[in-house]
Amino acid sequence: MTHKGIHDKVFETINVIALSLILIVVLYPLVFVLSASISNPYLVIRGEVLLFPKEITFQAYTRVFRDSAVLTGFLNTLVYASTGTMINLAMTTMGAYPLSRPNLPGRKIVMLAILMTMFFSGGLIPTYMVVKSLGIINTYWAMVLPGAVSVFNLIVMRTFFENIPGELHEAAMIDGSSQIRTLLRIVLPLSVPILAVMTLFYGVAHWNSFFNGLIYLSDREKYPLQLIIREILIQSQMQEMMELADESAAQQQLMGESIKYALIVVTSLPVLLLYPLLQRYFVQGIMIGAIKG
């Protein structure tokens, strides 16, 4: 039986206190925004809603989901996130697997060239010119093709593949398996943790992305949800959600505050729901992929 010394107990106590404070700091804004979105906006403005909702009402959510721009942005973002993540996973896997094989000719030179892009990027204008020359400006592809491979994620996935025992590859070669067949039938089934981690990384990045839409899209029907939310929160363009004829200016202002909180919840909820589903793979995937990276 292991007996903990006084130093271990002090260390654990400090850890528990520090982590509890961090949890409160991180969790409180989320709980407050959720409570404010379903509380009476008058009480929120008066500062009477601190943690739990008061005089619960879902009027803000009703107006948010009745707005056509929000629904269109939501559907667009779903398309961008799902399509873009699949492209990211395919491209990253096809790049990481060959680089994980020790017998690949010129592997170090290719890896060095890839690493150079982490330190020296082309910049905004050259990237825009490349996208324009591809003819995908103001198309859905402009949201999913630029940045199809993240160098950081490529390195993590390559390192994960390197940790798969070489004996499996040798046995597959003896049985006459091709490299593609080995990848699909042996490597990928053993790589569920790192695939889950990459899905989370790329999916969250696509869901939160708005800058590509800002510079590549001019058609508002193709805007992602984040760009619609930006217009509403920063530029206060929420006329379609307000019932201007039936409400006074004071009521509109109160409802406007509630709508902002509801929009934040609607934007964040899919990611918050996705994380617990992939969390059990997160530690295993990222740790094994990061070791020796």
Backbone torsions as a table, in degrees:
resi	resn	phi	psi	omega
1	MET	NA	135.2	-178.1
2	THR	-90.6	126.1	179.2
3	HIS	-101.0	127.7	-178.9
4	LYS	-83.5	133.8	177.3
5	GLY	-80.4	174.9	-179.4
6	ILE	-63.4	-34.5	179.7
7	HIS	-67.0	-39.0	178.3
8	ASP	-64.4	-41.4	-179.5
9	LYS	-65.8	-40.5	177.7
10	VAL	-64.2	-42.4	-179.8
11	PHE	-62.4	-44.7	-179.7
12	GLU	-65.8	-38.2	179.1
13	THR	-63.7	-44.3	178.6
14	ILE	-63.6	-39.6	178.6
15	ASN	-61.0	-46.6	-178.7
16	VAL	-62.3	-43.2	-179.6
17	ILE	-65.1	-45.2	-178.3
18	ALA	-64.3	-45.1	-179.3
19	LEU	-67.2	-34.0	177.6
20	SER	-65.5	-40.8	178.0
21	LEU	-64.6	-42.2	178.7
22	ILE	-63.5	-40.5	179.0
23	LEU	-61.3	-42.5	180.0
24	ILE	-64.7	-44.0	-178.4
25	VAL	-63.1	-38.7	-178.3
26	VAL	-77.2	-39.9	-171.8
27	LEU	-80.1	-32.6	-173.7
28	TYR	-59.3	-47.4	179.6
29	PRO	-58.9	-36.4	179.8
30	LEU	-65.7	-45.0	-179.6
31	VAL	-66.1	-40.0	-179.4
32	PHE	-64.6	-44.8	-179.7
33	VAL	-62.1	-42.3	178.6
34	LEU	-63.6	-43.8	179.6
35	SER	-65.3	-42.3	-178.5
36	ALA	-65.0	-31.8	-177.1
37	SER	-71.2	-23.0	-178.1
38	ILE	-114.9	12.3	179.1
39	SER	-101.1	165.3	172.6
40	ASN	-60.5	118.6	-175.3
41	PRO	-58.3	-27.8	178.8
42	TYR	-63.5	-40.6	179.1
43	LEU	-70.8	-31.9	177.8
44	VAL	-66.8	-44.3	179.2
45	ILE	-62.8	-36.9	-179.9
46	ARG	-76.0	-5.0	178.6
47	GLY	78.1	20.4	-178.7
48	GLU	-88.7	-10.0	176.4
49	VAL	-99.6	107.1	-179.3
50	LEU	-107.5	-38.5	-179.1
51	LEU	-137.0	-58.2	-176.9
52	PHE	-95.7	148.4	179.9
53	PRO	-66.5	150.5	177.6
54	LYS	-128.9	137.2	-178.3
55	GLU	51.4	66.8	-172.2
56	ILE	-60.2	132.2	175.7
57	THR	-146.2	142.8	-179.8
58	PHE	-108.7	23.2	-177.2
59	GLN	-63.1	-37.0	-179.3
60	ALA	-64.1	-41.9	179.1
61	TYR	-66.7	-36.7	177.9
62	THR	-59.8	-44.4	-179.4
63	ARG	-71.0	-34.7	179.7
64	VAL	-63.8	-48.9	-176.0
65	PHE	-77.6	-10.1	174.9
66	ARG	-84.7	-13.4	-177.5
67	ASP	-81.7	124.3	-175.8
68	SER	-65.9	-34.7	-178.7
69	ALA	-65.0	-39.7	178.9
70	VAL	-66.1	-43.5	179.5
71	LEU	-63.9	-43.5	178.5
72	THR	-62.9	-44.6	178.4
73	GLY	-62.5	-38.9	178.9
74	PHE	-62.3	-46.9	-180.0
75	LEU	-65.8	-41.6	177.8
76	ASN	-59.3	-44.2	-178.8
77	THR	-65.7	-37.0	175.6
78	LEU	-60.3	-42.9	179.0
79	VAL	-64.5	-47.6	-179.3
80	TYR	-61.5	-44.3	-175.8
81	ALA	-67.9	-44.2	-178.1
82	SER	-70.8	-49.0	-179.5
83	THR	-65.7	-46.3	-178.7
84	GLY	-62.8	-40.1	179.9
85	THR	-66.2	-39.6	177.9
86	MET	-63.7	-41.0	177.6
87	ILE	-65.1	-43.4	178.9
88	ASN	-58.8	-47.4	-178.4
89	LEU	-63.1	-43.2	-179.6
90	ALA	-64.2	-47.1	-177.5
91	MET	-67.0	-41.8	-179.0
92	THR	-66.9	-40.9	178.2
93	THR	-64.2	-44.2	-178.8
94	MET	-67.7	-25.0	176.3
95	GLY	-84.9	-38.3	-174.1
96	ALA	-76.2	-37.1	-175.2
97	TYR	-64.1	-51.0	177.9
98	PRO	-60.1	-37.7	-178.7
99	LEU	-71.1	-15.1	177.7
100	SER	-85.5	-12.8	-178.7
101	ARG	-85.2	122.9	-175.3
102	PRO	-67.2	-20.0	-177.7
103	ASN	-92.5	12.2	178.5
104	LEU	-74.6	121.3	179.2
105	PRO	-64.3	135.1	177.8
106	GLY	70.3	23.1	-175.6
107	ARG	-61.0	-42.4	-177.0
108	LYS	-67.6	-37.7	-180.0
109	ILE	-67.0	-44.0	178.6
110	VAL	-62.4	-42.9	-179.6
111	MET	-64.2	-39.0	178.6
112	LEU	-64.5	-41.3	178.6
113	ALA	-62.9	-39.7	178.5
114	ILE	-66.9	-41.9	-179.8
115	LEU	-63.2	-33.0	-179.4
116	MET	-59.6	-31.2	-179.1
117	THR	-69.3	-17.4	176.9
118	MET	-72.8	-27.0	-175.6
119	PHE	-101.9	-29.0	-177.7
120	PHE	-128.9	99.3	178.1
121	SER	-96.2	164.0	-178.0
122	GLY	-72.0	-25.6	-177.9
123	GLY	95.8	173.0	-172.6
124	LEU	-68.3	-48.9	-174.0
125	ILE	-67.2	-47.6	176.0
126	PRO	-59.1	-39.1	178.1
127	THR	-62.8	-42.4	178.0
128	TYR	-61.8	-40.5	180.0
129	MET	-64.5	-38.0	177.9
130	VAL	-63.5	-46.9	179.8
131	VAL	-62.0	-39.8	179.3
132	LYS	-66.1	-41.3	-179.5
133	SER	-66.3	-25.4	176.2
134	LEU	-77.3	-10.4	177.8
135	GLY	74.0	27.3	-177.6
136	ILE	-113.2	13.6	175.0
137	ILE	-63.0	138.1	-178.8
138	ASN	59.5	34.4	172.1
139	THR	-126.8	166.7	178.6
140	TYR	-63.0	-29.8	-177.9
141	TRP	-65.1	-26.4	179.4
142	ALA	-64.1	-18.6	-178.9
143	MET	-92.7	-15.6	-174.1
144	VAL	-119.7	-23.8	-176.9
145	LEU	-83.6	-45.2	177.4
146	PRO	-61.9	130.9	-178.2
147	GLY	75.4	32.6	-178.1
148	ALA	-65.1	-24.5	178.9
149	VAL	-128.0	127.4	172.4
150	SER	-94.4	127.4	-177.4
151	VAL	-62.2	-41.0	179.6
152	PHE	-59.7	-47.4	-180.0
153	ASN	-66.1	-34.6	177.9
154	LEU	-62.2	-42.4	179.9
155	ILE	-65.9	-43.2	179.9
156	VAL	-61.9	-44.3	-178.8
157	MET	-69.2	-38.5	177.8
158	ARG	-60.3	-43.1	-179.8
159	THR	-65.3	-36.9	176.8
160	PHE	-62.4	-45.0	179.7
161	PHE	-62.4	-35.4	-178.8
162	GLU	-65.9	-24.4	-178.8
163	ASN	-83.7	-5.4	174.6
164	ILE	-75.1	128.1	-174.8
165	PRO	-51.8	133.5	-179.9
166	GLY	-65.5	-23.0	-179.9
167	GLU	-61.1	-31.0	178.1
168	LEU	-65.3	-41.7	177.8
169	HIS	-64.8	-42.6	-179.1
170	GLU	-64.1	-41.5	178.8
171	ALA	-63.4	-39.0	179.5
172	ALA	-66.3	-39.9	179.2
173	MET	-64.9	-40.7	179.1
174	ILE	-61.8	-35.3	178.6
175	ASP	-80.2	2.3	176.1
176	GLY	86.1	16.9	-179.1
177	SER	-76.8	137.8	175.2
178	SER	-78.0	169.3	-179.4
179	GLN	-63.8	-40.2	-179.6
180	ILE	-66.0	-41.4	178.6
181	ARG	-65.5	-39.4	177.2
182	THR	-62.9	-41.0	178.9
183	LEU	-62.7	-47.2	-174.1
184	LEU	-74.8	-38.4	-172.8
185	ARG	-93.7	-24.2	-174.7
186	ILE	-117.8	-51.5	-172.3
187	VAL	-71.3	-52.0	-175.8
188	LEU	-63.3	-41.0	176.2
189	PRO	-61.5	-26.2	177.9
190	LEU	-87.4	-2.3	-173.4
191	SER	-113.1	26.6	-179.3
192	VAL	-58.7	-42.3	179.9
193	PRO	-59.0	-45.7	-177.0
194	ILE	-72.4	-32.0	176.4
195	LEU	-66.4	-37.7	177.6
196	ALA	-65.8	-40.7	178.9
197	VAL	-65.0	-43.3	179.3
198	MET	-64.5	-38.0	177.2
199	THR	-60.6	-41.4	179.4
200	LEU	-66.9	-46.7	-179.2
201	PHE	-60.0	-53.5	-176.0
202	TYR	-69.6	-40.2	-178.4
203	GLY	-62.3	-44.6	179.3
204	VAL	-65.5	-39.6	179.4
205	ALA	-61.7	-43.6	178.8
206	HIS	-66.9	-39.9	-177.3
207	TRP	-64.5	-37.7	-178.0
208	ASN	-89.1	-4.9	-174.1
209	SER	-70.0	131.4	173.3
210	PHE	-137.0	-19.1	-173.9
211	PHE	-68.0	-41.1	177.7
212	ASN	-59.9	-41.8	177.9
213	GLY	-64.5	-34.1	-178.4
214	LEU	-66.2	-36.9	-175.3
215	ILE	-100.1	-22.1	-175.5
216	TYR	-104.2	-20.8	-174.4
217	LEU	-108.7	134.4	173.2
218	SER	-116.8	-18.8	178.1
219	ASP	-83.2	116.7	-176.0
220	ARG	-64.6	-23.6	178.7
221	GLU	-67.3	-17.9	-180.0
222	LYS	-101.0	1.9	-177.8
223	TYR	-62.3	138.4	171.4
224	PRO	-74.1	166.9	-177.1
225	LEU	-59.9	-38.6	-177.1
226	GLN	-61.9	-33.8	179.5
227	LEU	-71.8	-37.3	176.0
228	ILE	-64.6	-44.3	179.5
229	ILE	-62.7	-39.0	179.3
230	ARG	-60.7	-43.3	178.4
231	GLU	-60.6	-42.1	-175.2
232	ILE	-72.6	-45.5	-174.7
233	LEU	-75.9	-42.2	-174.6
234	ILE	-89.7	-42.6	-175.9
235	GLN	-98.2	1.3	176.4
236	SER	54.0	41.6	178.2
237	GLN	-95.7	81.3	-178.6
238	MET	-129.4	30.4	-178.2
239	GLN	-60.2	-36.6	-177.4
240	GLU	-65.2	-24.6	-178.5
241	MET	-87.6	-14.8	-175.7
242	MET	-93.1	140.7	175.3
243	GLU	-95.3	80.2	-168.4
244	LEU	-59.5	-34.7	-174.5
245	ALA	-74.3	-24.5	-172.9
246	ASP	-101.8	-5.9	-172.8
247	GLU	-125.8	148.9	175.2
248	SER	-78.5	170.8	-179.7
249	ALA	-62.5	-37.6	179.8
250	ALA	-66.2	-42.2	178.7
251	GLN	-64.7	-38.7	178.6
252	GLN	-63.0	-40.6	179.6
253	GLN	-64.9	-42.4	178.9
254	LEU	-63.8	-46.9	-179.9
255	MET	-65.2	-34.0	177.3
256	GLY	-59.2	-41.4	178.3
257	GLU	-64.8	-41.5	179.7
258	SER	-64.6	-40.7	-179.8
259	ILE	-62.8	-38.2	178.6
260	LYS	-61.5	-44.7	178.1
261	TYR	-64.2	-40.8	179.9
262	ALA	-64.0	-38.3	178.7
263	LEU	-64.2	-39.7	178.8
264	ILE	-62.8	-41.2	179.1
265	VAL	-65.6	-45.5	-179.7
266	VAL	-59.9	-38.2	-179.1
267	THR	-71.4	-37.8	-173.1
268	SER	-87.4	-24.0	-170.5
269	LEU	-59.6	-46.0	-179.0
270	PRO	-57.3	-40.8	179.8
271	VAL	-68.1	-40.4	179.1
272	LEU	-64.5	-31.8	177.9
273	LEU	-78.0	-30.6	-178.1
274	LEU	-72.7	-37.9	-172.8
275	TYR	-60.3	-47.0	-179.9
276	PRO	-60.0	-30.3	180.0
277	LEU	-68.3	-30.7	-176.5
278	LEU	-104.6	-4.4	-172.9
279	GLN	-61.6	-34.6	-176.7
280	ARG	-66.3	-22.6	177.2
281	TYR	-91.3	-13.2	-167.2
282	PHE	-63.6	-52.0	-175.4
283	VAL	-64.2	-46.9	-178.2
284	GLN	-62.9	-44.9	-176.8
285	GLY	-67.8	-47.8	-174.9
286	ILE	-74.1	-32.2	-179.4
287	MET	-71.1	-48.1	-180.0
288	ILE	-65.3	-37.2	-180.0
289	GLY	-72.1	-25.0	-176.8
290	ALA	-87.9	-26.5	-178.4
291	ILE	-62.4	131.8	-179.1
292	LYS	65.7	11.1	-179.9
293	GLY	-69.0	NA	NA
